[in-house]
Amino acid sequence: MVLDTNVLVSALISTGLPNKVVFDCVIGRNIPICLSQAILDEYENVLMRPKFAKFSNFRTNAKRLLPKLVRVAEFYEPVIKLDFIKDESDNRFLELAVSAKANFIITGNTNDFTFPEYEGIQIVSPKFFYENYCQ
């Protein structure tokens, strides 16, 4: 599976379903996620944005989360370049998922991920993933 950055942000802000997917499913059960260096760099850059400092302990919790994700991750170096999604950075998630032969991209981004699947990779919400694969 590939986790979109917005799932991590949501997981660090609230105790809702993104939090359950990240902490209960991925970290708690050591469910491997697919990562590339480009995605890890995006995670680090986005999670350290000043706008998230308004949330209590956000940066501290993000700094604790990233090594845990790396520990359960399987790293891939995408060998394809896609231009399928208008938001260029979201194409990196597709490239990783295709290269890793992932089953899912978990995202809350319904503005850019407007399609239910891409080359057999299901595009699902944290709610769908949690209710169908984590309980």
N, C-alpha and C positions, 0 to 999 in steps of 0.2 A: 504494500500500500504506500501511497504518497500522501503526505499531509500538506495541505496548502497553508501558507503562513497565517492566513486569517484564523485558522483553527487554533493555532498556538496563541495568538493574541487573545482570542476569546477565552481560551482555557486559563490564561493568566489573569483575566479580568473578573471572571465569574465562576460559579460552581455548576454551571449548566452542562449540557451534553458535550460540548467541545472539551470541557474540563474532564469529564468522565472518559471520553475517548482517549485523551492524551495520558491522563494519570492512572486511570483504572485499567484500561485495555492495553495501551502501548507500554507504559512504564511498569505498571503493576503485574502484567502478565508476560512481559518481555516479548511482546509481539513485534517482530522486526518491521521497521519502516525502510523505505528506499530513500537514499540520500545521494546527492552529488555535491561536489564542492560548490557549485553555483547556487544550489538551494540552501546549503548550510550558510553560505555568505549572505544570502537574502534573509534568512532567519535572523542572523546576528545583526545585520543592518537595520531591519525593521523593528526588531525587539528593543533596540537601543535608541529609538527615536524619542526625542524630548517630549512629544505629545503624550506618551504613555506614562511619564513620570508622575502624572496626577493620580494614578492608581497606586494605592498603598503597596509598597514592596514589589512593584512590578519588575523593575530592573534586577533586583536581588533574586527574585524568583526566576526570572528569565535566565540569569547567569547560572542558576542551579539546574534549570531544565535542560539547557543545551547539551551539557556533557552526558546527561542521562539518555537523551535521544541518540547521541553519537554512539553510546555504548550498545544500544539495541539495533542500531542501523546496519544495513548492508549498503555499502558504497558502490556506486556505478558512475561511469563516465559516459554520458550520452554520446552516441555516435551519429545522431541525426540532428538536423536543424529544422525546426518547424516555424511556420508563419501562419498558424491556423486561427489564433485568437488575436483580437485587436490590441489588447494590452500585452505588449511584447514580453514582459517578465513572466506572464502566465504560460507562455509557450515553453518555458524551461521545465515546468511541472509535467507538461505533456511529453516533452523529450525524455525526461527521466523515466516516466511511467512506461513509455514505449520501450526504451532501452532495457529497463529492468524487467519487462514483461509483468508489470504490476497488475493486480486485479482491480484496484480501486484508486481513485483520487478522491480524497475526502476534503470537501471545501464548503464554505458558506458563501462563496462568491457566485451568486446567481446572475450577476450582471455580465460576467465574462464567460463563465462556464454554463452556457445556455443549452447545452446538449447533454443527453443522458449517458452517452458513451462515446468513446473514441477508440477505434481499432480494437474493440473487445474490452476496453478498460472502462469500468463503470464509474461515472461521475456521481458521487453520492454526498448527501449532507451528513454532518456528524450524527444527527438524530437517526437517520436511516441506518448508518453503520452501527451505532451503539445498539439500537433495538434488534437488529438482525444478526449481529456478529459478536457482541460483547456480553450479552446477558446470560 
